[in-house]
Amino acid sequence: MTFSVHTHDSWGVVPIGDYTSLEEARKVFGALREDSWYRQDGTVKGIELVEHSPQGARQRIDWFAFREEGG
């Protein structure tokens, strides 16, 4: 299995990277979640961590939504 991290923004889904281990993907996911630019930008709505099976199926295993300030 492989894993990927994506952001969701005003223009759609943006792939950040593909990873061979869940540990590595979780590190990237966590770093983006805490990144001040992503928190303050306002156009990035959330990030997701996706698992890819060898048969081509995808499953979201984690999601984080950035909350807009004042809302």
N, C-alpha and C positions, 0 to 999 in steps of 0.2 A: 504494500500500500504506500501511497504517497499522500502528501498533504499540501494545501495551498492556503495562502492568506490573500484576501481581497478587501478593498475598500468599496464602499457604496457612497456615491456623491451625487451632485445635481446632474451629472452627465451620464451616469450609469455605474457599471461595475468595473473597477480597475484592478487588474491582477498585480499583486505586490511581489510574489515569489512562490516557487515550488520547493518543497523540502522532502527529504527522504525519511526523516524521523519526526514523530509527534513532538518530541522534546524541543527540537530546533524550531518547528513551526510555532509552538506555544511561546517560545522566547520572543520571536518576532511579533506575534500577536500582542503579547504583554507590553512590549516596548512601544508599539504604535498606540496602544490604549493609553499609555501614560505620556505620550509625546505632546508637549504644549502646543505645537503648531496644529496638530490634528484637533485638539480640544478647542482652540480659538478660531480656527479657520472659518467655520460656519457652513462651508459647502460640503464637508465630509459628514455624512449622516451616520455611518457605522462601519465596523469591520467584521469580517467573518473568517472562521477557520473551517476549512472543508477537507474531508477525507475522500480520497479517490480509490476505488477498488480496482483490482486488475481487470475486471470485466467492464470497466468504464463507468460504473455507477458513482454518483457523488452524494455525499451526505454532510450537511452542516453539523459540526460538532461543537461550535461555540460562536457566539455573536455578542457584540457590544455596540450599543447605540450611543452616540454623542448627544447629550442633551443641550439644547440651545439655551443660552443664558436668558433669564427673564421669562422663560416660557414653560 
